[in-house]
Amino acid sequence: MKINLKIKLQNVIFLLLLLKSCLFFGQKKRMVIDVGHGGKDSGAIGVNGILEKDIVLNIAKEIILLNNSLLDSNFDIYLTRYKDTLISLHNRTKLTKILNADLFISLHCNASKIVSKGMEVYIQDSDKSNTKESFALGFSVLNESSLKLGFKNRGVKFANFQVLRETIAFCPTILVEIGFLTNLDEADYFLKPKNIRAMALAVLMGITNYLNTLL
């Protein structure tokens, strides 16, 4: 029976990720960063033309670089996408389960028809485990970003997004909206590489601070 080459390649990728997760088992916290949108789904479009899918990918890659630069890094980090491709929501959560991740962070940018600004975090309101842990994780990321970068803290909120709903039972899970692309100041902020790095560092430090509270 002839097997579709694309399906074979997808299966190989998942097997390689699974093998890598086994090699690192028990050594570091395993974190999945869900890089929102991608491919034909641009996500929000900034008032200056910047695209949400590009911003979150740049931030996610910068988080990996910052983490790898630390001699005593806390995490093994995996992205749901490493380039401009569209990954289904189900496969994003499936990867998290295959890797047996300790944390799931979904990165997005916001948009609004009214004048809005700041960062907010969404978690799943569930009777399953990890809801309290998700709230603490989200609060830590927001606190770090508002204190260090000056973004307005819009709080931790509840939502029933698929990526949250399908991962909350497995690990602490948050979806971070890192500013409004419909706000000119915040859209322009992400045009500068140094600000991409600053946001990546704030998110990484927020996650690290959360883990430190567990020690």
Secondary structure, 3 states (H helix, E strand, C coil): CCCCHHHHHHHHHHHHHHHHHHHCCCCCEEEEEEECCECCECCCECCCCCEHHHHHHHHHHHHHHHHHCCCCCCEEEEECCCCCCCCCHHHHHHHHHHCCCCEEEEEEEECCCCCCCCEEEEECCCCCCCHHHHHHHHHHHHHHHHHHHCCCEEEEEECCCHHHHCCCCCCCEEEEEEEECCCHHHHHHCCCHHHHHHHHHHHHHHHHHHHHCCC
